Amino acid sequence: MHWYTDVLKKYVEFSGRARRQEYWMFFLISFIVSVVLSGIDRAIGTSNSSGSGLLQGIYGLAVLLPTLGVNARRLHDTNRSGWWMLLWLIPILGWIPIIIFLAQDGTPADNKYGPDPKAAERGGAAFPGGEPGYPTV
């Protein structure tokens, strides 16, 4: 749950990098909240014929900027500009590459958008204990 609240705390932060786990956990929790609110909307009669409702709409507006921010930070982690988010505007054909970009592993070292967030969680070393694949003696 902390992945979700961390993204909300960085409400309009478009700089820096976001790990895959941070992005996808935020996406998953946000999707679940949206589905639950959709059910509540249908139960209390505030949904329209298209299936969206008042509570779901308010929630969507509330998380719009955090969603854009975490999208930009996730793209930064793959060493791409946040402007790649514009691919979301191209139905189907634009969604495929953006989903691939968001699912890729981030740059393993510092890049022009900031330090590696995985290394920061490990204590700053890019590869603790030496190079990957080589045992330390």
C-alpha positions in Angstrom: 0.0 0.0 0.0 3.0 2.3 0.6 3.6 2.3 -3.2 0.2 3.9 -3.7 0.6 6.5 -1.0 4.2 7.4 -2.1 2.9 8.3 -5.5 0.1 10.4 -4.0 2.7 12.2 -1.9 4.6 13.1 -5.0 1.4 14.6 -6.4 2.8 16.7 -9.2 6.4 15.6 -9.3 7.4 14.9 -12.9 11.2 14.8 -12.3 13.2 11.8 -11.1 12.7 8.1 -11.6 10.1 5.5 -10.6 10.7 1.8 -10.3 8.5 -0.7 -12.1 7.1 -1.9 -8.8 6.1 1.6 -7.8 4.3 2.2 -11.1 2.5 -1.1 -11.4 1.4 -1.3 -7.8 0.0 2.2 -8.1 -1.8 1.2 -11.3 -3.2 -2.0 -9.7 -4.5 -0.3 -6.5 -5.9 2.6 -8.5 -7.7 0.1 -10.8 -9.1 -1.8 -7.9 -10.3 1.5 -6.2 -11.9 2.5 -9.5 -13.8 -0.8 -9.9 -15.0 -0.6 -6.3 -16.2 2.9 -6.8 -17.9 1.9 -10.0 -19.8 -0.8 -8.1 -20.8 1.7 -5.4 -22.0 4.2 -8.1 -24.2 1.5 -9.6 -25.6 0.5 -6.2 -26.5 4.1 -5.2 -27.7 5.1 -8.7 -25.1 7.7 -9.6 -23.8 5.9 -12.7 -24.8 6.8 -16.2 -25.5 4.6 -19.3 -21.8 4.5 -20.2 -20.9 2.8 -16.9 -19.0 5.6 -15.3 -20.4 7.3 -12.2 -20.0 10.3 -10.0 -17.7 8.8 -7.4 -15.5 7.1 -10.1 -15.3 10.4 -11.9 -14.2 12.3 -8.8 -11.6 9.7 -8.1 -10.3 9.8 -11.6 -9.9 13.6 -11.4 -8.2 13.3 -8.0 -5.5 10.8 -9.3 -5.0 12.3 -12.7 -1.9 14.4 -11.9 -0.3 11.7 -9.7 -0.9 9.2 -12.6 0.7 11.5 -15.1 3.6 12.1 -12.7 4.3 8.4 -12.1 4.1 7.7 -15.8 6.7 10.4 -16.5 9.0 9.1 -13.7 8.6 5.5 -15.0 9.6 6.6 -18.5 12.6 8.5 -17.0 13.7 5.2 -15.4 13.9 3.7 -18.8 15.9 6.7 -20.0 13.0 8.1 -22.1 11.4 11.6 -21.9 8.0 11.9 -20.3 6.7 13.3 -23.6 6.4 9.6 -24.7 3.2 9.7 -22.7 1.6 11.3 -25.7 1.5 7.8 -27.2 -1.5 7.2 -25.0 -3.5 9.5 -27.3 -3.1 7.1 -30.2 -5.7 4.3 -29.8 -4.3 0.8 -29.8 -1.2 1.5 -31.9 0.2 4.0 -29.4 -0.7 1.9 -26.4 1.4 -1.1 -27.4 4.8 0.6 -27.3 4.0 2.7 -24.2 3.0 -0.4 -22.3 6.3 -2.1 -23.4 8.3 1.0 -22.3 6.5 1.0 -18.9 7.2 -2.8 -18.4 10.9 -2.6 -19.2 13.5 -2.7 -16.5 15.0 0.7 -15.7 18.5 1.8 -16.5 20.7 0.0 -14.0 22.9 3.1 -13.3 22.4 6.8 -13.0 20.9 8.4 -16.1 20.2 12.0 -17.1 16.9 11.9 -15.1 18.5 10.9 -11.8 20.1 8.2 -9.7 19.0 4.5 -10.0 16.1 4.1 -7.5 17.0 0.4 -7.0 20.5 1.4 -6.0 19.2 4.0 -3.6 17.1 1.3 -1.8 20.2 -1.0 -1.6 22.3 1.7 0.0 23.8 3.4 -3.1 25.8 0.7 -4.6 24.9 -0.2 -8.2 25.9 -3.8 -7.7 26.4 -4.7 -4.0 29.2 -7.2 -3.5 30.8 -6.7 -6.9 29.8 -7.1 -10.5 26.6 -9.0 -11.2 27.2 -12.7 -12.0 30.6 -12.8 -10.3 30.9 -14.1 -6.8 32.8 -12.1 -4.3 35.7 -13.7 -2.4 
